Amino acid sequence: MSNLKLSLRPRTYVVGAAVVLAALGVGVWWRHGHAPKTANELENAPLVSAVAPGTTAYQVTASFTGAVVARYDMPIGVDGESGRIAAILVEVGDRVRQGQVLARLDTAVLAPQVASLRAALEQARAEASLAEADYRRAAAIADSVGALSKEEVDKRQSQAITSRARVHAAEAQLQEAQARLRRTDIVAPADGLVLTRTAEVGQTVTPGGAVLFRLAREGEVEMRAQVAEQDLPRLQIGQLATIHLTGVATSFEGHVRLLAAVIDPQSRLGEVRIALKQDPNLRPGAFATGEVVLGSGVKPVIPQTALLSDKAGSYVLVAGKDHRVVRRAVTVGPAQSAGVVIADGLDGSERVISIAGAFLREGELVRVDVPPAAP
C-alpha cells in the first residue's frame, strides 16, 4: 500500500506543475497579444490624430437660396391713347403716391379737341336755353283764342327737347375727350417705389405695348427661394428666417410668408417666400441665401473624416485606454459646419480617431496625440 502511495505522489506533482505552466503560458500569450510587449512596441505603433469631441450645442436648419423681389411687382404702361412721350417726371428709386404723374404724352392733338368740344357744349346749352324759353312762352299763350295752334306749340316743345338732347350729347363727347386727355398722364396706380424705367422722352407708345415703369407696391420686398423637398414639411408659416446678401455684412430678419403647394417633379424643390422689412440694401434682383432654425440640441460633434460606414452601418474608431482601436457604432444626426452630430453612440469623452480610420484594424495598437477628455 505504501508503495502505491509513493508511486502516485510524483504524478500529482507533475500534473500540478503542468497546470501552473499552462496558466503562465496563457498570461504570457495575453500580454503578447493584447498589450504592448515593451515600451518600444508602443513607440513604434502608428501615431493617429484623434479628437475628444465633448458636447456642443447645435441647431438643425433648413437652408435655401433665391433672390429678393418686389412682393407686388406692378408693370405700368399706356392704357389710353397712343402718342409720343413729352415729359418724364420720376426716376428709378423714387417713392410715389397713388395718382402721381409718372410721365406725360404729347397733347397737341387732344387738347384742342377738348377745347372745341367745350365750346360746342356751351353753344348747345345756349340754344337749349333759347328753345326752352320759346316753348314756355308758346305754352303760356296757347289757351288764348287764335294766338297759336296746338301744332305750333308741340313743334316748339319738340325743339326744346331736341336742344336738351344736344346738350347731353355734347357733354358726353366732352367727357370722353377729357378722359382721353387725362390718359395722356401715366400715373401711379398705388403708393410704391419705382423699380425700373424704360420710358424715354420722344418715345412713341401704344396701348398694350412695352412696360414703361415697374412699381413695387408700398415698397414691399420679399425673398423667393427654392427649398429641398425633405425640408419643406418642416417649415411653417410665421417661422423666423435669417437672410444674407452677397457683399452685405449684416443679416436681415424675415418670416416665412408662403409655402409651395406643389413640388417641382424635375428639381424636387418647392418654393418658399420670406417676407422682409424694407431696407435700402434689399434691392429686388439681389441674390440671397437664407436659413430657418428647425430645432436644437446638445450632442457630440465630430469631423466628417472621423465618420465611417460599412454594411453594418455607421461607426467611428475610438482609441481605448489600452491604446487599442475600438469600433463604436453610432447614430448620425444633422450635418453642421463644424462636423457631424452624433445622436447616439458617444458621450463626448472618447478619443475619436479623426483621420485615416479606414486604414486601421479593430484591436490594433496606436499612439494618440491627444489625452482623453474629462468625463
C-alpha positions in Angstrom: 0.0 0.0 0.0 2.8 2.4 0.9 4.4 1.6 -2.4 1.3 2.6 -4.3 1.2 6.0 -2.5 4.8 6.6 -3.2 4.3 5.9 -6.9 1.2 8.3 -7.2 2.8 11.3 -5.5 5.3 12.1 -8.3 2.4 12.1 -10.9 0.5 14.6 -8.7 3.5 16.9 -8.7 3.8 16.6 -12.5 0.1 17.5 -13.1 0.3 20.4 -10.8 3.4 21.7 -12.5 1.7 21.4 -15.9 -1.3 23.4 -14.8 1.0 26.2 -13.4 3.0 26.2 -16.6 -0.2 26.4 -18.7 -1.5 29.3 -16.7 1.8 31.1 -17.1 1.6 30.4 -20.9 -1.9 31.9 -21.1 -0.7 35.0 -19.3 2.3 35.4 -21.5 0.1 34.9 -24.6 -2.4 37.5 -23.3 0.4 40.0 -22.7 1.9 39.4 -26.1 -1.4 39.5 -27.9 -3.3 42.3 -26.2 -0.8 44.7 -24.6 2.4 46.2 -25.7 5.3 43.8 -25.2 7.7 46.7 -24.4 7.8 50.4 -24.4 9.5 50.2 -27.8 6.4 48.4 -29.2 4.1 51.4 -28.2 6.7 53.8 -29.6 6.7 52.0 -32.9 2.9 51.9 -33.1 1.3 54.3 -35.7 0.6 57.8 -34.5 -3.1 58.8 -35.1 -4.9 62.1 -34.9 -7.9 62.0 -32.5 -10.4 64.4 -31.0 -12.2 64.3 -27.7 -15.4 66.0 -29.0 -17.2 66.7 -25.7 -20.7 68.0 -26.3 -21.7 71.0 -28.4 -24.9 73.0 -28.8 -26.1 72.7 -32.3 -29.1 73.8 -34.5 -31.0 72.0 -37.1 -31.6 74.4 -40.0 -33.2 74.4 -43.5 -31.1 76.4 -45.9 -32.2 77.8 -49.3 -31.1 80.2 -52.0 -33.1 82.6 -54.1 -33.5 86.3 -54.9 -35.0 89.4 -53.4 -38.1 90.5 -55.4 -40.9 93.0 -55.1 -43.7 91.5 -53.2 -46.2 93.1 -55.6 -44.5 94.0 -58.8 -46.7 96.3 -60.8 -46.0 96.9 -64.5 -47.2 100.2 -65.8 -47.8 101.1 -69.5 -50.2 103.1 -71.6 -53.8 102.2 -71.2 -55.3 105.1 -73.2 -54.2 107.0 -76.3 -51.2 106.3 -78.5 -48.7 109.2 -78.5 -45.2 110.4 -78.0 -43.8 110.9 -74.5 -43.4 114.6 -73.9 -42.1 114.5 -70.2 -40.8 112.1 -67.6 -41.4 113.2 -64.0 -39.9 110.4 -61.9 -36.7 108.3 -61.8 -35.8 104.9 -60.5 -35.7 104.7 -56.7 -38.3 107.5 -56.3 -41.2 106.9 -53.9 -44.5 107.9 -55.4 -48.1 108.3 -54.2 -51.2 106.8 -55.8 -52.3 109.0 -58.7 -48.9 110.8 -59.0 -48.0 111.5 -62.6 -45.0 109.5 -63.8 -44.9 110.7 -67.4 -46.9 112.7 -69.9 -47.7 112.2 -73.5 -47.9 114.9 -76.1 -51.4 116.6 -76.0 -51.0 118.7 -79.2 -54.0 116.9 -80.8 -56.2 116.1 -77.9 -56.1 119.4 -76.0 -57.6 121.4 -79.0 -60.3 118.8 -79.4 -61.3 119.2 -75.8 -61.4 123.0 -76.2 -63.6 122.6 -79.3 -66.0 120.3 -77.6 -66.2 122.5 -74.6 -67.2 125.4 -76.8 -69.7 123.2 -78.6 -71.2 122.3 -75.3 -71.6 126.0 -74.4 -73.3 126.6 -77.7 -75.7 123.7 -77.3 -76.6 124.9 -73.8 -77.4 128.4 -75.1 -79.6 127.0 -77.9 -81.3 124.7 -75.5 -82.0 127.6 -73.1 -83.5 129.7 -76.0 -85.6 126.8 -77.2 -86.9 126.2 -73.7 -87.8 129.8 -73.2 -89.6 129.9 -76.6 -91.6 126.8 -75.6 -92.6 128.3 -72.3 -93.9 131.4 -74.0 -95.8 129.4 -76.5 -97.4 127.2 -73.8 -98.4 130.3 -71.9 -100.5 131.8 -74.7 -101.7 128.5 -76.1 -105.1 128.9 -74.4 -105.7 132.4 -75.9 -108.1 132.2 -78.8 -106.4 132.5 -82.2 -102.9 133.0 -80.7 -101.0 129.8 -81.6 -102.2 126.5 -82.8 -101.6 123.3 -80.9 -99.4 122.1 -83.7 -97.2 125.1 -83.3 -96.9 124.6 -79.5 -96.0 121.0 -80.0 -93.3 121.9 -82.5 -91.6 124.3 -80.1 -91.8 121.7 -77.3 -90.0 119.2 -79.6 -87.4 121.8 -80.4 -86.8 122.4 -76.7 -86.4 118.6 -76.1 -84.1 118.2 -79.0 -81.9 121.1 -77.8 -81.6 119.4 -74.3 -80.6 116.2 -76.0 -77.9 118.0 -78.0 -76.6 119.3 -74.7 -76.4 115.8 -73.2 -74.6 114.6 -76.4 -72.2 117.5 -76.2 -71.5 116.8 -72.5 -70.8 113.1 -73.3 -68.4 114.0 -76.1 -66.6 116.4 -73.9 -66.3 113.9 -71.1 -64.9 111.3 -73.5 -62.3 113.7 -74.8 -61.4 114.9 -71.3 -60.9 111.2 -70.3 -58.7 110.6 -73.3 -56.7 113.8 -72.4 -56.3 112.6 -68.8 -55.0 109.3 -70.0 -52.1 111.1 -71.6 -50.9 111.3 -68.0 -49.3 108.0 -67.0 -50.0 107.8 -63.2 -49.0 105.5 -60.4 -51.9 103.1 -59.6 -50.7 102.8 -55.9 -48.2 104.1 -53.4 -44.8 102.5 -54.0 -41.2 102.5 -55.2 -40.2 103.0 -58.8 -38.1 99.9 -59.7 -37.4 100.4 -63.4 -38.0 103.0 -66.1 -37.8 102.2 -69.8 -39.7 105.3 -70.9 -37.7 108.0 -72.8 -38.7 111.4 -73.9 -39.7 111.3 -77.6 -40.6 107.6 -77.5 -43.8 106.6 -79.3 -46.0 104.4 -77.1 -49.3 102.5 -77.8 -51.8 100.7 -75.5 -50.7 97.2 -74.8 -47.1 98.0 -75.8 -43.9 97.8 -73.8 -43.9 98.3 -70.0 -42.7 101.8 -69.2 -42.3 101.6 -65.4 -42.3 98.9 -62.8 -43.5 99.8 -59.4 -43.1 97.9 -56.1 -46.4 98.5 -54.3 -45.8 100.1 -50.9 -42.1 99.4 -51.4 -42.6 95.9 -50.0 -40.0 93.2 -50.8 -39.6 89.5 -50.1 -37.3 86.6 -50.8 -38.4 83.9 -53.2 -36.3 80.8 -52.8 -36.2 77.1 -53.6 -36.1 74.7 -50.7 -35.3 70.9 -50.7 -38.3 68.6 -50.7 -37.3 66.9 -47.4 -37.1 70.3 -45.6 -40.4 71.7 -46.9 -42.7 69.7 -44.5 -40.7 71.1 -41.5 -41.3 74.7 -42.5 -44.3 76.6 -41.1 -45.9 80.0 -41.8 -44.5 82.6 -39.5 -41.2 80.9 -38.7 -38.2 83.3 -38.3 -35.7 83.3 -41.2 -32.3 84.8 -41.4 -31.3 86.2 -44.8 -27.8 87.0 -46.1 -27.0 89.1 -49.2 -23.8 88.9 -51.2 -21.5 91.7 -50.3 -23.5 92.9 -47.3 -22.0 92.1 -43.9 -25.2 92.4 -41.9 -28.0 89.8 -42.0 -31.7 90.5 -42.3 -34.7 89.0 -40.4 -37.7 87.8 -42.2 -40.7 85.4 -41.7 -42.0 82.6 -43.8 -45.0 84.0 -45.6 -46.0 81.3 -48.1 -45.1 77.7 -48.8 -45.3 75.9 -52.1 -48.4 73.9 -52.8 -46.5 71.6 -55.2 -43.0 70.2 -55.7 -41.2 70.5 -59.0 -41.0 67.0 -60.3 -37.7 67.7 -62.0 -35.7 69.5 -59.4 -37.5 68.1 -56.3 -37.7 71.6 -54.9 -40.5 73.7 -53.6 -40.9 77.5 -53.4 -40.8 79.4 -50.1 -41.5 83.1 -49.8 -39.9 85.1 -46.9 -41.5 88.5 -46.0 -38.8 91.1 -45.4 -38.8 94.6 -43.8 -37.9 97.5 -46.0 -34.2 98.3 -46.1 -32.1 100.2 -48.7 -29.9 97.2 -49.1 -32.8 94.9 -50.0 -32.9 95.7 -53.7 -35.1 93.5 -55.9 -33.0 91.2 -58.0 -30.3 90.7 -55.4 -29.1 87.1 -54.8 -29.7 85.9 -51.3 -29.3 82.9 -49.1 -31.4 82.1 -46.1 -32.0 79.6 -43.3 -34.7 78.7 -40.9 -33.9 77.1 -37.5 -35.9 73.9 -37.2 -34.6 72.6 -33.9 -31.6 72.5 -31.5 -29.8 70.2 -29.1 -26.5 69.3 -27.3 -24.6 66.3 -28.6 -21.0 65.3 -29.6 -19.9 66.8 -32.9 -17.1 65.0 -34.8 -15.2 65.8 -38.0 -16.7 64.4 -41.2 -13.5 62.5 -41.7 -14.0 60.5 -38.5 -17.3 59.0 -39.6 -17.0 55.6 -41.3 -19.6 53.2 -42.6 -20.0 49.7 -44.0 -22.7 47.1 -44.4 -23.3 47.1 -40.6 -24.0 50.8 -40.6 -22.2 54.0 -39.4 -19.4 53.8 -36.9 -16.3 55.5 -35.5 -13.0 54.2 -34.3 -12.0 55.1 -30.7 -8.6 54.8 -29.1 -9.1 53.0 -25.8 -7.2 53.4 -22.6 -5.0 50.5 -23.5 -4.1 52.2 -26.8 -6.1 49.6 -28.8 -8.6 50.6 -31.6 -12.2 50.0 -30.7 -15.1 50.2 -33.1 -18.1 52.1 -31.8 -21.5 52.0 -33.7 -23.1 55.5 -33.9 -26.4 57.1 -35.0 -25.7 60.1 -37.2 -27.6 63.4 -36.7 -27.7 66.5 -38.8 -24.6 67.9 -40.5 -23.2 71.1 -39.2 -20.5 73.5 -40.4 -18.2 72.1 -37.6 -18.8 68.5 -38.5 -21.4 65.7 -38.0 -23.7 65.5 -35.0 -23.7 62.1 -33.3 -27.2 61.5 -32.0 -26.3 58.2 -30.2 -23.2 56.0 -29.5 -20.9 58.6 -28.0 -20.9 60.6 -24.8 -18.2 63.0 -25.9 -15.4 61.8 -23.5 -14.0 59.3 -26.0 -10.8 59.8 -28.1 -12.3 59.5 -31.6 -9.8 58.8 -34.4 -10.4 61.7 -36.8 -8.2 60.9 -39.9 -7.4 57.7 -41.8 -9.5 55.5 -39.7 -10.3 53.3 -42.7 -6.6 52.1 -42.7 -6.8 50.8 -39.1 -8.0 47.5 -37.7 -10.0 46.9 -34.6 -7.7 45.9 -31.8 -4.6 47.5 -33.4 -2.1 49.3 -31.2 -1.9 53.0 -31.8 -0.4 56.1 -30.3 -2.8 59.1 -29.8 -1.8 62.7 -30.0 -4.5 64.0 -27.6 -5.2 62.9 -24.0 -8.6 61.5 -23.0 -11.3 64.1 -22.4 -12.5 64.6 -18.9 -15.8 62.7 -18.3 
